Amino acid sequence: MLMKKGSNELIAKAGVLLKEIQALAQSPFTIMEVCGTHTVAIAKNALRELLPPSIRLISGPGCPVCVTDSSDIDRYLFLAAQPNVITATFGDMIRVPGTEKTLQVLRAEGADVRIVYSTQDALDLARKNPDKEVAFLGIGFETTIPTVAVSLETAKHEEIANYSVLSMHKVVPPVLRLLAEDDELVVDAFLDPGHVCAIIGIEPIEFMAKEYGKPGVVTGFEALDILEAILMLLRQRAEGRSEIEIQYKRVAKAAGNPHAKRVVERVFEPVDASWRGIGLIRQSGLGIREEYGAWDAARKFVLPVFRSPETPGCRCGDVLKGLIYPNQCPMFGKRCTPMKPVGPCMVSTEGSCAAYHRYSQRSVD
């Protein structure tokens, strides 16, 4: 918790921020944190307990593992089961349950599944195993997509023919628009993802403030960052403003990262994508362009299209839309735990359910 682990100086700064927040939080104010890392930081530092009751923090669809649709999970499990294929993936994906199995189960059954820490690791696997096909599972938001794009450019330049990517990438602005238009969801403001905006800048999300009157603050991931961002949002409300501001100025710039945006545009193109619990969102995914088709795992392996149902009883989708808190799911902490997860929100280190289970299981109204 912040008050136990912080230095005296940090505690003093937090106290000042909380005092200012208390003064401005005289009426109900619901804020959605879009990024899964924010969800973890909020739970880890017990910020919900520190904030005045009038401020309600809810989680959104900011965990890329969690929003991966069940059909996409079954699709990459099908790929991983193919002979002569090395499946390269980040560790969070190993235990995500498909309709019948997980990558962990497939590996126990003999499939060659490797955990990598970067796309460079996946490329090295392809270089070292020329007699094998190495397929990297591309799951993530704008933060990690540029590294995948660079790996595809490198594979094309070096003619690494046995490397491919299964792109299940998603982009944030379209889902923000859907949330703004959702009549079920009542949100006053947003904590916008710092690392996503470090890539794309703020222009792609300014429509939230201009068209829907939903202010946002791009914030970092320390407790003080989040408290300052909440105060900035409250000040906007007090002053009758609706803008997208940047608190995380040490990393995020208004224009984003032009080089990263260019490399993504060279390799990927917008496509419709399905989000777990939310459904199909137009132009919210990224497909690999035709000129890189030889390194597109979906084309190379002619993967079938699955129509996989959601897990009965799992309310991951409602958690991702901010309609319920994780501990309001009847499976939470019972049938669904980090050791035996039913849904991806309990698997990923950025998942809302995993964060609640680890740091905060108190009842939330």
C-alpha positions in Angstrom: 0.0 0.0 0.0 1.1 3.6 -0.6 1.0 4.6 3.0 3.1 1.6 4.1 5.7 1.5 1.4 6.1 5.1 0.4 8.8 7.4 1.7 7.8 10.3 4.0 8.1 12.7 1.0 5.8 10.6 -1.2 3.3 10.2 1.7 3.3 13.9 2.2 2.7 14.5 -1.6 -0.1 12.0 -1.5 -1.7 13.7 1.4 -1.7 17.0 -0.3 -3.3 15.5 -3.4 -5.9 13.7 -1.4 -6.8 16.8 0.5 -7.3 18.7 -2.8 -9.3 15.8 -4.3 -11.5 15.7 -1.2 -12.3 19.4 -1.5 -13.4 19.0 -5.1 -15.2 15.6 -4.8 -18.4 16.9 -3.3 -20.7 15.0 -5.7 -20.5 11.6 -7.4 -17.8 11.2 -10.0 -17.2 7.9 -11.9 -13.9 7.4 -13.6 -12.9 4.5 -15.8 -9.2 3.5 -16.0 -8.7 2.2 -19.5 -5.3 0.5 -19.0 -4.9 -2.8 -17.1 -1.6 -1.5 -15.6 -3.6 1.3 -14.0 -6.0 -1.3 -12.6 -3.1 -3.1 -11.0 -1.6 0.1 -9.6 -4.9 1.3 -8.2 -5.5 -2.1 -6.4 -1.9 -2.5 -5.3 -1.8 1.0 -3.7 -5.3 0.7 -2.2 -6.3 4.0 -4.0 -10.0 3.1 -3.9 -9.8 2.9 -0.1 -7.9 6.2 0.1 -10.2 8.2 -2.2 -13.4 9.8 -0.9 -16.6 7.6 -1.4 -18.0 10.0 -4.0 -15.3 8.9 -6.4 -15.9 5.6 -8.1 -13.2 4.0 -10.1 -14.1 1.2 -12.5 -12.0 -0.9 -14.8 -12.2 -0.9 -18.6 -11.1 -3.1 -21.5 -7.4 -2.2 -21.2 -5.9 -5.7 -20.8 -5.0 -7.1 -24.3 -5.1 -10.7 -23.1 -8.4 -10.2 -21.4 -10.2 -8.7 -24.5 -8.9 -11.5 -26.9 -12.0 -13.2 -28.1 -12.7 -16.8 -27.4 -12.7 -17.6 -31.1 -9.2 -16.1 -31.5 -8.0 -18.1 -28.6 -9.2 -21.3 -30.2 -7.7 -20.2 -33.5 -4.2 -19.9 -32.0 -4.6 -23.1 -30.1 -5.3 -24.8 -33.4 -2.2 -23.3 -34.9 0.0 -24.3 -31.9 -1.2 -27.9 -32.3 0.1 -28.2 -35.9 3.2 -30.3 -36.5 6.6 -28.7 -37.2 5.4 -25.4 -35.6 7.1 -23.5 -32.8 4.6 -21.2 -31.1 6.3 -18.1 -29.6 4.3 -16.2 -27.1 4.4 -13.8 -24.1 3.9 -15.6 -20.8 0.5 -14.3 -20.1 -1.0 -16.3 -22.9 0.1 -19.7 -21.6 -2.8 -20.3 -19.2 -5.6 -18.5 -21.0 -8.4 -21.1 -21.4 -9.8 -21.9 -24.8 -13.0 -23.9 -25.3 -11.1 -27.1 -24.4 -7.5 -26.5 -23.7 -4.7 -24.0 -23.0 -1.2 -23.5 -24.5 0.1 -25.0 -21.3 -2.0 -28.2 -21.8 -0.9 -28.4 -25.4 2.8 -28.0 -24.4 2.3 -30.9 -21.9 0.9 -32.9 -24.7 4.0 -32.3 -26.9 3.3 -29.1 -28.7 6.4 -26.8 -29.0 5.3 -23.7 -27.2 8.0 -21.2 -26.2 7.8 -18.2 -23.9 9.6 -15.2 -25.4 10.2 -11.7 -24.0 10.3 -9.8 -27.2 9.7 -10.2 -31.0 13.5 -10.3 -31.3 13.5 -13.5 -29.3 10.9 -15.0 -31.7 13.0 -14.0 -34.7 16.1 -15.6 -33.1 14.1 -18.8 -32.7 13.3 -18.7 -36.5 17.0 -18.1 -37.3 18.1 -21.0 -35.1 15.4 -23.4 -36.3 15.3 -23.1 -40.1 13.6 -26.5 -40.4 10.7 -25.3 -38.2 7.9 -22.7 -38.6 8.0 -20.1 -35.9 4.6 -18.4 -35.3 4.5 -15.4 -33.0 1.1 -14.7 -31.3 0.6 -11.0 -31.9 -1.6 -9.8 -29.0 -1.4 -6.3 -27.7 -2.4 -2.6 -28.1 -0.5 0.2 -29.7 2.2 0.0 -27.0 3.7 -3.2 -28.4 2.5 -3.2 -32.0 5.5 -1.3 -33.3 7.9 -4.0 -32.2 5.9 -6.6 -34.0 5.9 -4.4 -37.1 9.7 -4.1 -37.0 10.0 -7.9 -36.7 8.0 -8.4 -39.8 10.1 -5.8 -41.7 13.2 -7.5 -40.5 11.9 -11.0 -41.5 11.1 -9.6 -45.0 14.5 -7.8 -45.3 16.5 -10.9 -44.1 14.2 -13.3 -46.0 13.4 -15.3 -42.8 10.8 -17.3 -44.5 10.0 -19.6 -41.5 8.8 -16.7 -39.3 5.2 -15.5 -39.2 2.8 -13.5 -36.9 -0.8 -14.3 -36.1 -2.1 -10.7 -35.6 -4.8 -10.4 -33.0 -3.8 -6.8 -32.2 -6.3 -4.2 -31.2 -6.3 -0.4 -31.1 -7.8 1.7 -28.3 -9.7 4.7 -29.9 -12.6 2.6 -31.5 -13.4 0.9 -28.2 -13.4 4.3 -26.4 -16.0 5.5 -28.8 -18.1 2.4 -28.2 -17.9 3.0 -24.4 -18.9 6.6 -24.8 -22.0 5.5 -26.8 -23.0 2.7 -24.4 -26.2 3.7 -22.6 -25.6 1.0 -19.9 -22.3 2.5 -18.9 -22.3 5.8 -16.9 -18.8 7.2 -16.9 -17.9 10.9 -16.2 -14.2 10.8 -17.2 -11.4 8.5 -18.2 -7.8 7.8 -17.1 -6.3 7.3 -20.5 -3.4 4.8 -21.1 0.0 6.4 -20.8 2.0 4.0 -22.9 -0.6 3.8 -25.7 -0.7 7.6 -25.9 3.1 7.7 -25.9 2.8 6.0 -29.3 -0.4 7.5 -30.8 -0.5 10.9 -29.1 -3.8 12.5 -28.0 -5.3 13.5 -31.3 -6.9 10.1 -32.0 -8.8 10.2 -28.6 -9.7 13.9 -28.5 -13.1 13.1 -29.9 -14.0 11.7 -26.4 -13.9 15.3 -25.0 -15.1 17.2 -28.1 -17.9 14.9 -29.2 -19.1 13.2 -26.0 -18.0 15.6 -23.3 -15.9 12.9 -21.6 -12.7 14.5 -20.3 -9.6 12.4 -20.0 -6.1 12.5 -18.5 -3.2 10.5 -20.0 -1.5 9.3 -16.8 1.5 7.3 -15.6 1.5 4.3 -13.4 2.7 5.4 -10.0 0.2 6.1 -7.3 1.1 9.8 -7.3 0.6 9.9 -11.1 -2.9 8.4 -10.7 -3.9 10.7 -7.8 -2.7 13.8 -9.8 -4.6 12.7 -12.8 -7.8 12.3 -10.7 -7.3 15.8 -9.4 -6.8 17.1 -12.9 -10.1 15.5 -13.9 -11.9 17.0 -10.9 -10.5 20.5 -11.8 -11.9 20.1 -15.3 -15.3 19.4 -13.9 -15.1 22.3 -11.5 -14.0 24.7 -14.3 -16.6 23.4 -16.8 -14.0 22.0 -19.2 -13.8 18.8 -21.2 -10.4 18.2 -22.6 -7.7 15.5 -23.0 -4.8 16.5 -20.9 -1.4 14.8 -20.3 -0.2 14.2 -16.8 2.5 11.7 -17.9 4.5 14.4 -19.6 7.8 12.6 -18.9 6.9 9.9 -21.4 3.8 10.9 -23.4 3.8 13.8 -25.9 0.8 15.3 -27.7 2.1 14.1 -31.1 3.0 10.6 -29.9 5.9 8.8 -31.6 5.9 9.6 -35.3 8.5 6.9 -36.2 6.5 4.2 -34.4 3.3 5.3 -36.0 4.9 5.1 -39.5 6.3 1.6 -39.1 2.9 0.4 -37.9 1.2 2.0 -40.9 3.7 0.4 -43.3 3.0 -3.2 -42.0 -0.5 -3.2 -40.7 -4.0 -2.0 -41.9 -7.2 -1.5 -39.9 -9.6 -4.4 -39.8 -12.8 -5.2 -37.9 -12.1 -7.2 -34.7 -14.1 -9.1 -32.0 -13.5 -8.2 -28.4 -14.4 -10.6 -25.6 -17.6 -9.6 -23.9 -18.1 -6.6 -26.2 -18.4 -8.1 -29.7 -17.4 -6.9 -33.1 -15.9 -3.3 -33.3 -15.3 -1.9 -36.7 -11.7 -1.0 -37.6 -10.6 -1.8 -34.0 -8.0 -4.4 -35.1 -4.9 -4.6 -37.2 -4.3 -7.0 -40.1 -1.0 -7.6 -41.8 -0.8 -5.9 -45.2 -0.7 -7.9 -48.4 3.0 -7.1 -49.1 3.9 -8.9 -45.8 1.4 -11.7 -46.5 4.2 -14.4 -46.6 4.8 -13.7 -43.0 1.1 -13.7 -42.0 0.4 -16.9 -40.0 -3.4 -16.6 -40.9 -2.5 -16.8 -44.6 0.4 -19.2 -44.3 -1.5 -21.9 -42.4 -5.0 -21.2 -43.8 -6.4 -21.2 -40.3 -10.1 -21.9 -39.8 -12.5 -19.4 -38.4 -14.0 -20.4 -35.1 -17.3 -19.4 -33.6 -16.5 -20.2 -30.0 -19.0 -19.4 -27.2 -18.1 -17.6 -24.0 -17.5 -19.7 -20.9 -20.9 -20.2 -19.2 -21.1 -18.2 -16.0 -18.0 -16.1 -16.6 -18.7 -12.4 -16.5 -15.4 -11.3 -17.8 -17.1 -9.3 -20.5 -19.1 -7.3 -18.0 -15.9 -6.6 -16.0 -14.2 -5.4 -19.2 -17.1 -3.0 -19.9 -17.0 -1.6 -16.4 -20.6 -2.8 -15.7 -19.5 -4.9 -12.6 -16.6 -5.1 -10.3 -14.6 -8.4 -10.5 -15.8 -9.6 -7.1 -19.4 -9.2 -8.2 -18.9 -12.2 -10.5 -20.3 -15.3 -8.9 -17.2 -17.3 -9.9 -14.7 -14.8 -8.4 -12.5 -16.5 -5.9 -14.5 -19.7 -6.0 -14.5 -21.5 -9.3 -12.2 -18.9 -10.8 -8.9 -18.2 -9.1 -5.4 -17.3 -10.3 -4.4 -21.0 -9.9 -7.5 -22.2 -11.7 -8.7 -19.4 -13.9 -12.0 -19.7 -15.8 -11.6 -16.4 -17.8 -8.6 -14.4 -19.0 -9.3 -11.5 -16.6 -8.0 -13.8 -13.9 -5.0 -15.0 -15.9 -3.3 -11.9 -17.1 -1.1 -10.0 -14.7 -3.0 -6.9 -16.0 -6.4 -8.5 -15.6 -8.9 -6.8 -13.4 -10.0 -10.0 -11.7 -6.4 -11.0 -10.9 -5.6 -7.6 -9.5 -8.7 -7.6 -7.3 -8.0 -11.2 -6.1 -4.4 -10.3 -5.2 -4.8 -6.9 -3.7 -8.4 -6.1 -2.8 -11.3 -8.5 -2.3 -13.5 -6.1 -0.3 -17.1 -5.7 -1.3 -17.6 -2.7 -3.6 -21.0 -1.1 -4.3 
